[in-house]
Amino acid sequence: MYTGTIKWFDFKNGYGFIDNDEGGIILLHYNAVRSRDYCRVHSGRRINFDI
């Protein structure tokens, strides 16, 4: 499990980027977000995620 911060997310296009705490930037696609959590996706939010 990794942790990071959502840099930004574009709801219209369905993607954004995560700033990984271990270094690097990771693409976040809407298919990777559980439907119940989709409304919680916003810039600056701390998240846990798997790759």
C-alpha positions as a LaTeX table, in Angstrom:
\begin{tabular}{lrrr}
\hline
Residue & $x$ (\AA) & $y$ (\AA) & $z$ (\AA) \\
\hline
Met1 & 0.00 & 0.00 & 0.00 \\
Tyr2 & 1.28 & 3.44 & $-0.95$ \\
Thr3 & 0.32 & 6.91 & 0.24 \\
Gly4 & 0.27 & 10.20 & $-1.57$ \\
Thr5 & $-1.56$ & 13.43 & $-2.31$ \\
Ile6 & $-3.88$ & 14.09 & $-5.22$ \\
Lys7 & $-2.20$ & 16.86 & $-7.25$ \\
Trp8 & $-5.30$ & 17.49 & $-9.34$ \\
Phe9 & $-8.25$ & 15.63 & $-10.85$ \\
Asp10 & $-10.32$ & 16.62 & $-13.89$ \\
Phe11 & $-13.86$ & 15.25 & $-13.48$ \\
Lys12 & $-14.80$ & 16.12 & $-17.07$ \\
Asn13 & $-11.98$ & 14.03 & $-18.54$ \\
Gly14 & $-11.89$ & 11.47 & $-15.72$ \\
Tyr15 & $-8.24$ & 11.55 & $-14.76$ \\
Gly16 & $-5.66$ & 13.32 & $-12.63$ \\
Phe17 & $-2.36$ & 12.71 & $-10.87$ \\
Ile18 & $-1.13$ & 11.56 & $-7.47$ \\
Asp19 & 2.10 & 12.85 & $-5.93$ \\
Asn20 & 3.49 & 9.62 & $-4.44$ \\
Asp21 & 5.18 & 10.00 & $-1.02$ \\
Glu22 & 7.94 & 7.63 & $-2.18$ \\
Gly23 & 8.68 & 9.84 & $-5.17$ \\
Gly24 & 7.19 & 10.18 & $-8.59$ \\
Ile25 & 3.84 & 11.11 & $-10.01$ \\
Ile26 & 1.16 & 8.53 & $-10.78$ \\
Leu27 & $-1.79$ & 8.73 & $-13.16$ \\
Leu28 & $-5.17$ & 8.43 & $-11.44$ \\
His29 & $-7.96$ & 7.28 & $-13.78$ \\
Tyr30 & $-11.62$ & 7.32 & $-12.78$ \\
Asn31 & $-11.83$ & 3.52 & $-13.33$ \\
Ala32 & $-9.44$ & 3.09 & $-10.38$ \\
Val33 & $-11.72$ & 4.97 & $-7.97$ \\
Arg34 & $-14.55$ & 3.14 & $-6.20$ \\
Ser35 & $-17.88$ & 4.73 & $-7.11$ \\
Arg36 & $-18.68$ & 5.61 & $-3.49$ \\
Asp37 & $-15.36$ & 7.50 & $-3.19$ \\
Tyr38 & $-15.53$ & 9.37 & $-6.51$ \\
Cys39 & $-17.01$ & 12.51 & $-4.95$ \\
Arg40 & $-14.10$ & 12.60 & $-2.47$ \\
Val41 & $-11.45$ & 12.92 & $-5.17$ \\
His42 & $-10.06$ & 16.46 & $-4.99$ \\
Ser43 & $-6.73$ & 18.28 & $-5.05$ \\
Gly44 & $-4.77$ & 18.12 & $-1.82$ \\
Arg45 & $-6.54$ & 15.04 & $-0.45$ \\
Arg46 & $-4.27$ & 12.44 & 1.18 \\
Ile47 & $-4.97$ & 8.91 & $-0.06$ \\
Asn48 & $-3.79$ & 5.32 & 0.26 \\
Phe49 & $-3.56$ & 3.35 & $-2.97$ \\
Asp50 & $-2.22$ & 0.22 & $-4.66$ \\
Ile51 & $-0.48$ & 0.01 & $-8.00$ \\
\hline
\end{tabular}
